[in-house]
Amino acid sequence: MHKGLFCVLMASLLFLAAGCSSLSRTQPGTEAYGGVSSANATQETGALAYEFDDVPSPVEMKLQSDESFIMQTPQVKAGALVYTGWVDPSSLSSFYMSNMPGDGWTPLSYFQYGHYLLVFGKADKVCVIRINKGRLTTRLEIWVSPAMASPVSDISEKVLTE
């Protein structure tokens, strides 16, 4: 009886050890996107956000497709992509502050410490990046929207020209 229980226990330990070792391996293909092995986002550009070709996302972050959405017409592509991963929020903020200008985005404003909110703009669109540290993982939200004409500037232009 004890010998059989010992064999089952040893087989379970070997199975568990083999399963855990496969979790630590790098996924195939991530090296092509500047994959990093540490828990922090680096200055290397990661994969592009799945639907937005001018917004990078660190390879450590995993897309949560059930929480994301994209709206696309022939003229506009907008939406929100949600990612989670084991990345330090301040490192992730630095990643975006360093990499977004290289894709033509201009930093417009940001909030930091605790929660991070970064706002970037282009001539025809706006990108808002929200980073929240959770208990177990960091949550990254990338919101891309068409830019609107400012009602305040339209009114002031009309007043000044009249």
Secondary structure, 3 states (H helix, E strand, C coil): CHHHHHHHHHHHHHHHHHHHHHHCCCCCCHHHHCCCCCCCCCCCCCEECCCCCCCEECCCCEECHHHCEEEECCCCEEEEEEEEECCCHHHHHHHHHHHCHHHCCEEEEEECCCEEEEEEECCCEEEEEEEEECCCCEEEEEEEEECCCCHHHHHHHHHHHC
